Amino acid sequence: MQKEYRLTNNSSFRYIFRNGFRSRKEYLTLYYVKAANKKVGVSVSKKVGNSVVRSRVKRLIKEAFRSLIDQVGDYNFVVVAHPSSKDADFHQIKEELIYLLKGQGIIGVKDEDRV
């Protein structure tokens, strides 16, 4: 994911957790709030696994979001991985991210864009 789309400040994460909307599914929880530009943060706790597993899950989520970044509006997002996400592959993560974004009306993905 490009540097311009990264959410890095702890205060930004806390703001989105407190004031944002939430949508949850099996592997991911999506928090979002309307903003002036697009930013994405990923949170993976130690419950998911060791550092190698957590890094892999973060890479999968970032790549899935990178492929969808042009379709989303101006929102700030925080994607939280559940412990079950360590067993998911890229296609499952992307499908779930699309489902969460479509469910909240943030994107309208056509069937040919699906994985």
DSSP file (Angstrom, degrees, kcal/mol; ACC not computed):
  #  RESIDUE AA STRUCTURE BP1 BP2  ACC     N-H-->O    O-->H-N    N-H-->O    O-->H-N    TCO  KAPPA ALPHA  PHI   PSI    X-CA   Y-CA   Z-CA
    1    1 A M              0   0    0      0, 0.0    62,-0.1     0, 0.0     5,-0.1   0.000 360.0 360.0 360.0 138.7    0.0    0.0    0.0
    2    2 A Q    >   -     0   0    0      1,-0.1     3,-1.5     3,-0.1     4,-0.2  -0.256 360.0-117.4 -66.7 152.7    1.3    3.4   -0.9
    3    3 A K  G >  S+     0   0    0      1,-0.3     3,-1.5     2,-0.2    -1,-0.1   0.822 110.4  63.9 -60.3 -34.3    2.6    5.7    1.9
    4    4 A E  G 3  S+     0   0    0      1,-0.3    -1,-0.3    35,-0.0    -2,-0.0   0.700 102.6  50.2 -65.9 -18.8    0.0    8.3    1.3
    5    5 A Y  G <  S+     0   0    0     -3,-1.5    35,-3.1    34,-0.1     2,-0.3   0.386  85.8 111.8 -99.9   2.8   -2.8    5.9    2.2
    6    6 A R  B <   -a   40   0A   0     -3,-1.5     2,-0.6    -4,-0.2    35,-0.2  -0.587  55.6-149.9 -83.9 137.1   -1.2    4.7    5.5
    7    7 A L        +     0   0    0     33,-2.3    35,-0.3    -2,-0.3    -2,-0.1  -0.929  31.8 155.5-101.0 117.6   -2.8    5.6    8.9
    8    8 A T        +     0   0    0     -2,-0.6     2,-0.2    33,-0.1    -1,-0.1   0.695  31.4  98.4-121.0 -26.3    0.0    5.8   11.4
    9    9 A N     >  -     0   0    0      1,-0.1     4,-1.8     2,-0.0     3,-0.2  -0.466  61.0-143.7 -74.7 135.3   -0.9    8.0   14.3
   10   10 A N  H  > S+     0   0    0      1,-0.2     4,-2.5     2,-0.2     5,-0.2   0.867 103.2  57.3 -61.0 -36.7   -2.1    6.3   17.5
   11   11 A S  H  > S+     0   0    0      1,-0.2     4,-2.2     2,-0.2    -1,-0.2   0.850 104.2  52.3 -65.3 -33.3   -4.5    9.2   18.0
   12   12 A S  H  > S+     0   0    0     -3,-0.2     4,-2.2     2,-0.2    -1,-0.2   0.909 109.1  49.2 -67.5 -42.4   -6.1    8.5   14.6
   13   13 A F  H  X S+     0   0    0     -4,-1.8     4,-2.5     1,-0.2    -2,-0.2   0.943 112.5  47.8 -60.1 -47.9   -6.6    4.9   15.5
   14   14 A R  H  X S+     0   0    0     -4,-2.5     4,-2.3     1,-0.2     5,-0.2   0.892 110.0  52.7 -62.1 -40.1   -8.2    5.8   18.8
   15   15 A Y  H  X S+     0   0    0     -4,-2.2     4,-2.9     1,-0.2     5,-0.4   0.923 111.2  46.1 -61.5 -44.6  -10.4    8.4   17.1
   16   16 A I  H  X S+     0   0    0     -4,-2.2     4,-2.0     1,-0.2    -2,-0.2   0.900 112.2  50.8 -66.7 -40.9  -11.7    5.8   14.6
   17   17 A F  H  < S+     0   0    0     -4,-2.5    -1,-0.2    -5,-0.2    -2,-0.2   0.905 118.7  37.9 -62.3 -40.7  -12.3    3.2   17.3
   18   18 A R  H  < S+     0   0    0     -4,-2.3    -2,-0.2    -5,-0.2    -1,-0.2   0.901 131.8  22.8 -78.3 -41.7  -14.3    5.6   19.4
   19   19 A N  H  < S+     0   0    0     -4,-2.9    -3,-0.2    -5,-0.2    -2,-0.2   0.536 102.8  92.0-107.7  -9.5  -16.2    7.6   16.8
   20   20 A G  S  < S-     0   0    0     -4,-2.0    13,-0.2    -5,-0.4     2,-0.2  -0.242  74.3-105.4 -87.1 173.6  -16.3    5.3   13.8
   21   21 A F  E     -B   32   0A   0     11,-2.8    11,-1.9    -2,-0.0     2,-0.4  -0.612  33.7-142.9 -92.3 157.1  -18.8    2.7   12.6
   22   22 A R  E     +B   31   0A   0     -2,-0.2     2,-0.4     9,-0.2     9,-0.2  -0.958  19.1 179.4-129.8 142.4  -18.0   -1.0   12.9
   23   23 A S  E     -B   30   0A   0      7,-2.0     7,-3.5    -2,-0.4     2,-0.3  -0.994  14.7-165.9-139.1 133.9  -18.7   -4.0   10.7
   24   24 A R  E     +B   29   0A   0     -2,-0.4     5,-0.2     5,-0.2     2,-0.2  -0.914  15.1 158.2-128.5 147.2  -17.6   -7.5   11.7
   25   25 A K        -     0   0    0      3,-2.4    71,-0.0    -2,-0.3    -2,-0.0  -0.726  57.3 -68.5-145.1-163.4  -17.2  -10.9   10.0
   26   26 A E  S    S+     0   0    0     -2,-0.2    58,-0.3     1,-0.2    59,-0.1   0.907 125.0  16.9 -65.9 -45.7  -15.3  -14.1   10.5
   27   27 A Y  S    S+     0   0    0     57,-0.1    55,-2.9     1,-0.1     2,-0.3   0.745 124.6  33.7-100.0 -27.2  -11.7  -12.9    9.8
   28   28 A L  E     - C   0  81A   0     53,-0.2    -3,-2.4    56,-0.1     2,-0.4  -0.904  50.7-152.9-135.2 154.8  -11.9   -9.1   10.0
   29   29 A T  E     -BC  24  80A   0     51,-2.2    51,-2.9    -2,-0.3     2,-0.5  -0.999  21.1-154.1-121.8 132.7  -13.5   -6.2   11.8
   30   30 A L  E     -BC  23  79A   0     -7,-3.5    -7,-2.0    -2,-0.4     2,-0.4  -0.932  10.6-174.6-112.2 121.9  -13.7   -3.0    9.8
   31   31 A Y  E     +BC  22  78A   0     47,-2.8    47,-2.4    -2,-0.5     2,-0.3  -0.918  15.2 169.8-108.4 140.5  -13.9    0.4   11.5
   32   32 A Y  E     -BC  21  77A   0    -11,-1.9   -11,-2.8    -2,-0.4     2,-0.3  -0.998  18.3-175.3-152.0 154.1  -14.4    3.5    9.4
   33   33 A V  E     - C   0  76A   0     43,-1.8    43,-2.8    -2,-0.3   -13,-0.1  -0.989  38.6-100.1-147.2 143.3  -15.2    7.2    9.6
   34   34 A K  E     + C   0  75A   0     -2,-0.3     2,-0.3    41,-0.2    41,-0.3  -0.393  53.6 165.8 -63.3 138.7  -15.8    9.8    7.0
   35   35 A A        -     0   0    0     39,-2.1    39,-0.1    -2,-0.1     3,-0.0  -0.850  51.2-101.5-147.2 178.7  -12.7   11.9    6.3
   36   36 A A  S    S+     0   0    0     -2,-0.3     2,-0.3     1,-0.0    39,-0.1   0.694 102.6   9.7 -81.2 -20.6  -11.1   14.4    4.0
   37   37 A N  S    S-     0   0    0     37,-0.1     2,-0.5    36,-0.0    36,-0.0  -0.895  88.8 -83.9-148.7 176.6   -8.9   11.7    2.4
   38   38 A K        +     0   0    0     -2,-0.3     2,-0.3    36,-0.2    38,-0.2  -0.765  47.2 162.3 -92.7 127.6   -8.3    8.0    2.3
   39   39 A K  E     - d   0  76A   0     36,-1.6    38,-2.9    -2,-0.5     2,-0.4  -0.994  16.1-164.2-142.1 144.0   -6.2    6.4    5.0
   40   40 A V  E     -ad   6  77A   0    -35,-3.1   -33,-2.3    -2,-0.3     2,-0.4  -0.995   4.6-175.5-132.8 131.9   -6.0    2.7    6.1
   41   41 A G  E     - d   0  78A   0     36,-2.0    38,-2.8    -2,-0.4     2,-0.4  -0.948  11.1-152.1-122.7 148.0   -4.6    1.2    9.3
   42   42 A V  E     - d   0  79A   0     -2,-0.4     2,-0.5   -35,-0.3    38,-0.2  -0.972   7.2-168.4-122.8 133.3   -4.2   -2.4   10.1
   43   43 A S  E     + d   0  80A   0     36,-2.9    38,-2.4    -2,-0.4     2,-0.4  -0.982   9.3 172.5-124.8 123.7   -4.2   -3.9   13.6
   44   44 A V  E     - d   0  81A   0     -2,-0.5    38,-0.1    36,-0.2    36,-0.1  -0.971  19.1-150.8-131.4 115.9   -3.2   -7.5   14.3
   45   45 A S    >   -     0   0    0     36,-0.5     3,-1.5    -2,-0.4     4,-0.5  -0.257  30.6-104.2 -83.5 171.3   -2.9   -8.5   18.0
   46   46 A K  T 3  S+     0   0    0      1,-0.3     3,-0.3     2,-0.2    -1,-0.1   0.647 113.1  76.3 -68.8 -14.6   -0.6  -11.2   19.5
   47   47 A K  T 3  S+     0   0    0      1,-0.2    -1,-0.3     3,-0.0     3,-0.1   0.751  86.9  62.5 -66.0 -22.4   -3.6  -13.4   19.8
   48   48 A V  S <  S-     0   0    0     -3,-1.5     2,-0.3     1,-0.3    -1,-0.2   0.888 118.6 -86.0 -71.7 -39.1   -3.3  -14.0   16.0
   49   49 A G        -     0   0    0     -4,-0.5    -1,-0.3    -3,-0.3     0, 0.0  -0.986  60.0 -33.5 161.3-167.1    0.1  -15.6   16.3
   50   50 A N  S  > S-     0   0    0     -2,-0.3     4,-2.6    -3,-0.1     5,-0.2  -0.090  73.4 -85.2 -74.7-178.0    3.8  -15.0   16.4
   51   51 A S  H  > S+     0   0    0      1,-0.2     4,-2.3     2,-0.2     5,-0.2   0.833 127.4  53.9 -63.5 -33.7    5.5  -12.1   14.6
   52   52 A V  H  > S+     0   0    0      2,-0.2     4,-1.9     1,-0.2    -1,-0.2   0.931 112.2  43.9 -65.3 -45.0    5.8  -14.1   11.3
   53   53 A V  H  > S+     0   0    0      2,-0.2     4,-2.4     1,-0.2    -2,-0.2   0.914 113.4  50.9 -66.4 -44.2    2.1  -14.9   11.3
   54   54 A R  H  X S+     0   0    0     -4,-2.6     4,-2.4     1,-0.2    -2,-0.2   0.904 110.2  49.7 -62.0 -41.5    1.1  -11.4   12.2
   55   55 A S  H  X S+     0   0    0     -4,-2.3     4,-2.4    -5,-0.2    -1,-0.2   0.900 110.1  51.0 -64.1 -40.5    3.3   -9.9    9.5
   56   56 A R  H  X S+     0   0    0     -4,-1.9     4,-2.3     2,-0.2    -2,-0.2   0.925 110.7  48.0 -62.1 -45.3    1.8  -12.3    6.9
   57   57 A V  H  X S+     0   0    0     -4,-2.4     4,-2.4     1,-0.2    -2,-0.2   0.908 111.5  50.8 -63.6 -41.6   -1.8  -11.3    7.9
   58   58 A K  H  X S+     0   0    0     -4,-2.4     4,-2.7     1,-0.2     5,-0.2   0.913 110.1  49.7 -61.6 -42.5   -0.9   -7.6    7.7
   59   59 A R  H  X S+     0   0    0     -4,-2.4     4,-2.4     1,-0.2     5,-0.2   0.911 110.5  50.1 -63.2 -42.0    0.6   -8.1    4.3
   60   60 A L  H  X S+     0   0    0     -4,-2.3     4,-2.3     2,-0.2    -2,-0.2   0.926 113.2  45.6 -62.1 -45.0   -2.5   -9.9    3.0
   61   61 A I  H  X S+     0   0    0     -4,-2.4     4,-2.5     2,-0.2     5,-0.2   0.926 113.5  48.9 -65.6 -44.8   -4.9   -7.2    4.4
   62   62 A K  H  X S+     0   0    0     -4,-2.7     4,-2.4     1,-0.2    -1,-0.2   0.904 112.8  47.5 -63.1 -41.3   -2.8   -4.4    3.0
   63   63 A E  H  X S+     0   0    0     -4,-2.4     4,-1.7    -5,-0.2    -1,-0.2   0.901 111.7  50.2 -67.9 -39.8   -2.6   -6.0   -0.5
   64   64 A A  H  X S+     0   0    0     -4,-2.3     4,-0.6    -5,-0.2    -2,-0.2   0.918 114.2  44.7 -63.0 -42.9   -6.3   -6.7   -0.5
   65   65 A F  H >X S+     0   0    0     -4,-2.5     3,-1.0     1,-0.2     4,-1.0   0.873 107.5  59.3 -69.6 -35.7   -7.1   -3.1    0.4
   66   66 A R  H >< S+     0   0    0     -4,-2.4     3,-0.6     1,-0.3     4,-0.3   0.883 103.0  52.4 -59.6 -38.1   -4.6   -1.8   -2.1
   67   67 A S  H 3< S+     0   0    0     -4,-1.7    -1,-0.3     1,-0.2    -2,-0.2   0.691 116.8  39.3 -72.1 -16.8   -6.4   -3.5   -4.9
   68   68 A L  H XX S+     0   0    0     -3,-1.0     3,-1.6    -4,-0.6     4,-0.8   0.435  84.3 100.5-108.0  -2.5   -9.7   -1.8   -3.7
   69   69 A I  T << S+     0   0    0     -4,-1.0     3,-0.5    -3,-0.6    -2,-0.1   0.790  78.6  56.2 -61.7 -30.6   -8.4    1.6   -2.8
   70   70 A D  T 34 S+     0   0    0     -4,-0.3    -1,-0.3     1,-0.2    -2,-0.1   0.716 105.9  52.7 -73.2 -19.0   -9.6    3.3   -6.1
   71   71 A Q  T <4 S+     0   0    0     -3,-1.6    37,-0.2     2,-0.0    -1,-0.2   0.625  94.1  83.8 -92.1 -15.1  -13.2    2.1   -5.4
   72   72 A V  S  < S-     0   0    0     -4,-0.8    35,-0.1    -3,-0.5   -34,-0.1  -0.560  71.8-130.3 -91.0 155.2  -13.6    3.5   -1.9
   73   73 A G        -     0   0    0     33,-0.4     2,-1.4    -2,-0.2    -1,-0.1   0.014  52.2 -55.9 -83.4-163.7  -14.5    7.1   -1.1
   74   74 A D  S    S+     0   0    0    -36,-0.1   -39,-2.1   -39,-0.1     2,-0.3  -0.646  85.2 130.2 -84.2  92.0  -12.9    9.4    1.4
   75   75 A Y  E     -C   34   0A   0     -2,-1.4   -36,-1.6   -41,-0.3     2,-0.5  -0.940  54.8-128.5-135.3 155.7  -12.9    7.4    4.6
   76   76 A N  E     -Cd  33  39A   0    -43,-2.8   -43,-1.8    -2,-0.3     2,-0.3  -0.942  34.1-166.2-103.4 133.4  -10.4    6.5    7.2
   77   77 A F  E     -Cd  32  40A   0    -38,-2.9   -36,-2.0    -2,-0.5     2,-0.4  -0.889  21.2-168.2-121.8 147.4  -10.3    2.8    7.9
   78   78 A V  E     -Cd  31  41A   0    -47,-2.4   -47,-2.8    -2,-0.3     2,-0.6  -0.982  12.9-161.3-129.1 125.0   -8.9    0.5   10.6
   79   79 A V  E     -Cd  30  42A   0    -38,-2.8   -36,-2.9    -2,-0.4     2,-0.5  -0.928   4.7-162.8-107.7 121.7   -9.0   -3.2    9.8
   80   80 A V  E     -Cd  29  43A   0    -51,-2.9   -51,-2.2    -2,-0.6     2,-0.3  -0.909  11.2-140.6-108.0 127.5   -8.6   -5.5   12.8
   81   81 A A  E     -Cd  28  44A   0    -38,-2.4   -36,-0.5    -2,-0.5   -53,-0.2  -0.682  10.4-142.6 -88.8 138.2   -7.7   -9.1   12.2
   82   82 A H    >   -     0   0    0    -55,-2.9     3,-2.1    -2,-0.3     4,-0.3  -0.568  30.3-105.4 -90.0 160.4   -9.3  -11.9   14.2
   83   83 A P  G >  S+     0   0    0      0, 0.0     3,-1.2     0, 0.0     4,-0.2   0.796 119.3  63.8 -57.2 -27.9   -7.3  -15.0   15.4
   84   84 A S  G >  S+     0   0    0    -58,-0.3     3,-1.3     1,-0.2     4,-0.2   0.682  84.4  77.4 -69.9 -15.4   -9.0  -17.0   12.7
   85   85 A S  G X  S+     0   0    0     -3,-2.1     3,-1.2   -58,-0.3    -1,-0.2   0.690  75.1  75.7 -69.3 -17.3   -7.4  -14.9   10.0
   86   86 A K  G <  S+     0   0    0     -3,-1.2    -1,-0.3    -4,-0.3    -2,-0.1   0.772  97.8  46.3 -65.7 -22.8   -4.1  -16.7   10.4
   87   87 A D  G <  S+     0   0    0     -3,-1.3    -1,-0.3    -4,-0.2     2,-0.2   0.461  95.0  99.7 -95.4  -2.6   -5.6  -19.7    8.5
   88   88 A A    <   -     0   0    0     -3,-1.2     2,-0.2    -4,-0.2    -3,-0.0  -0.527  62.2-141.6 -86.3 150.4   -7.1  -17.6    5.7
   89   89 A D     >  -     0   0    0     -2,-0.2     4,-2.1     1,-0.0     5,-0.2  -0.463  35.7 -90.3 -99.4-179.9   -5.6  -17.1    2.3
   90   90 A F  H  > S+     0   0    0      1,-0.2     4,-2.7     2,-0.2     5,-0.2   0.885 123.6  52.4 -59.3 -42.4   -5.5  -13.9    0.2
   91   91 A H  H  > S+     0   0    0      1,-0.2     4,-2.5     2,-0.2    -1,-0.2   0.882 109.3  48.8 -65.6 -38.2   -8.7  -14.7   -1.6
   92   92 A Q  H  > S+     0   0    0      2,-0.2     4,-2.2     1,-0.2    -1,-0.2   0.907 112.7  48.3 -67.2 -41.0  -10.7  -15.2    1.6
   93   93 A I  H  X S+     0   0    0     -4,-2.1     4,-2.4     2,-0.2    -2,-0.2   0.932 113.9  46.5 -63.7 -45.8   -9.3  -12.0    3.1
   94   94 A K  H  X S+     0   0    0     -4,-2.7     4,-2.7     2,-0.2     5,-0.2   0.918 111.4  51.0 -65.4 -43.2  -10.2  -10.0   -0.1
   95   95 A E  H  X S+     0   0    0     -4,-2.5     4,-2.4     1,-0.2    -1,-0.2   0.915 112.3  47.1 -59.1 -43.1  -13.7  -11.5   -0.3
   96   96 A E  H  X S+     0   0    0     -4,-2.2     4,-2.4     2,-0.2    -1,-0.2   0.891 111.3  50.7 -68.2 -38.4  -14.4  -10.7    3.3
   97   97 A L  H  X S+     0   0    0     -4,-2.4     4,-2.4     2,-0.2    -2,-0.2   0.909 111.4  48.4 -64.5 -42.1  -13.1   -7.1    2.9
   98   98 A I  H  X S+     0   0    0     -4,-2.7     4,-2.9     2,-0.2     5,-0.3   0.921 111.1  51.2 -62.1 -44.1  -15.3   -6.6   -0.2
   99   99 A Y  H  X S+     0   0    0     -4,-2.4     4,-2.4    -5,-0.2    -2,-0.2   0.917 111.6  46.6 -59.8 -45.0  -18.3   -8.0    1.7
  100  100 A L  H  X S+     0   0    0     -4,-2.4     4,-1.1     2,-0.2    -1,-0.2   0.905 114.9  46.0 -65.9 -41.7  -17.7   -5.6    4.6
  101  101 A L  H  <>S+     0   0    0     -4,-2.4     5,-2.4     2,-0.2     6,-0.9   0.898 115.4  46.1 -69.6 -40.3  -17.2   -2.6    2.3
  102  102 A K  H ><5S+     0   0    0     -4,-2.9     3,-1.4     1,-0.2    -2,-0.2   0.889 107.7  57.9 -68.0 -38.3  -20.2   -3.4    0.2
  103  103 A G  H 3<5S+     0   0    0     -4,-2.4    -1,-0.2    -5,-0.3    -2,-0.2   0.799 109.1  45.1 -62.4 -29.3  -22.4   -4.1    3.3
  104  104 A Q  T 3<5S-     0   0    0     -4,-1.1    -1,-0.3    -3,-0.2    -2,-0.2   0.410 114.9-116.0 -94.5   1.4  -21.7   -0.6    4.5
  105  105 A G  T < 5S+     0   0    0     -3,-1.4    -3,-0.2    -4,-0.2    -2,-0.1   0.717  79.3 125.0  74.2  20.7  -22.3    1.0    1.1
  106  106 A I  S   <S+     0   0    0     -5,-2.4   -33,-0.4    -6,-0.2     2,-0.3   0.852  76.9  14.6 -81.2 -35.6  -18.7    2.2    0.7
  107  107 A I        -     0   0    0     -6,-0.9     2,-0.5    -9,-0.2    -2,-0.2  -0.931  59.5-146.5-133.2 160.2  -18.2    0.5   -2.6
  108  108 A G        -     0   0    0     -2,-0.3     2,-0.4   -37,-0.2    -6,-0.0  -0.866  26.0-167.7-124.3  96.3  -20.2   -1.1   -5.3
  109  109 A V        -     0   0    0     -2,-0.5     2,-0.1   -11,-0.1    -2,-0.0  -0.700  13.5-135.4 -91.5 131.3  -18.2   -4.0   -6.7
  110  110 A K    >   -     0   0    0     -2,-0.4     3,-1.2     1,-0.1     4,-0.5  -0.397  26.2-109.6 -77.3 161.5  -19.2   -5.7   -9.9
  111  111 A D  G >  S+     0   0    0      1,-0.3     3,-1.0     2,-0.2    -1,-0.1   0.823 116.9  59.2 -63.3 -31.8  -19.2   -9.4  -10.1
  112  112 A E  G 3  S+     0   0    0      1,-0.2    -1,-0.3     3,-0.1    -3,-0.0   0.679 100.2  58.3 -73.6 -14.4  -16.2   -9.4  -12.6
  113  113 A D  G <  S+     0   0    0     -3,-1.2    -1,-0.2     2,-0.0    -2,-0.2   0.591  85.6 102.8 -85.3 -11.7  -14.1   -7.6   -9.9
  114  114 A R    <         0   0    0     -3,-1.0   -19,-0.0    -4,-0.5    -3,-0.0  -0.284 360.0 360.0 -71.9 159.0  -14.5  -10.3   -7.4
  115  115 A V              0   0    0    -24,-0.2    -1,-0.1   -23,-0.0    -3,-0.1   0.453 360.0 360.0 -76.3 360.0  -11.7  -12.8   -6.7
